[in-house]
Amino acid sequence: MLSLADIEIAELLSGIESKKISSNLGFFSKPFRIDHSGKELIVKIYLPVKNNSRVISIIENHNNYIKELRSTGIKIPDTLITTRKVNNKHQLIIIQEAFQDSELLRNLMQKTSGSELTGLCEKIFDDTMKFWTNRDVSKDIGFHPTLRNYFLHNSELYYIDTFPPMLMKQSNLNSLILFMSPHGSMLKKIIPLRFLNRVSDEYFNLDKMLTGIAGSCCRLNPDDASEILAFSNEYVRKSVLLSEKERESILNSLQEPPKLSRIWVLIRKLSGNTGKPNIKTVHGKK
């Protein structure tokens, strides 16, 4: 884990206005880069909330979630989660080892085609299967393998999206998503909690994970969509790690390039999250 003293964290965050770098739904933080003692870090700041005991629980779950993911073989950069007081509220902050923008999988895929492109698709499919086959099935755990959540560093994938932590039941994750939203009370009135399953299903179901990856790859590279779809179907057909039921379900969803559900598009619009990386550079303390 990343180790920083409280005074170092305070220096990193001094002069930064959190309202400008936290998105409307809270759990979608807008990360930024900062220099610290000659090392570049990514900082993610979330909207402050009142319930301190809930925040403490989130921090504990976050740390355990990273341990669980790493136990499956998923690589995660050094990551620290902490909190600070803001106007009598508690603000969660994640500080993470930084990679280069050129290593972001989403950026890499936009610049490639042919076998190099499908090779990147294969890497993220393989990482997803690694999680699924090695996870502790006695525990409720979610995972969101999508292009913007990965960096390719020294030829290895690193997963960076540790918030919201998903070491919990899907219903509890839905509740956490609303809890971290400044509009949670309003959204509860117009969106039943279980309706958020239309978004969070992708975090808990293998077929939706894989079809979500294929859909993202096709949308990002529309000229190569046919090749990506053919590769995805072949990958699923050949996988010895999939059950026949899983294989059939996934192949049925890959008859054409998968599309985002309308509810997912709505949630993304509400959160101001376009899916593109949004990393700013801030001059930090040396």
Helices and strands as residue ranges (DSSP letters): H 6-13, G 18-20, E 32-36, E 39-45, H 52-71, E 79-86, E 89-97, G 101-103, H 105-110, H 114-134, G 147-149, E 150-153, E 156-159, H 170-179, H 184-190, G 193-196, H 197-204, H 206-220, G 222-224, H 225-238, H 244-253, H 262-271, E 280-282
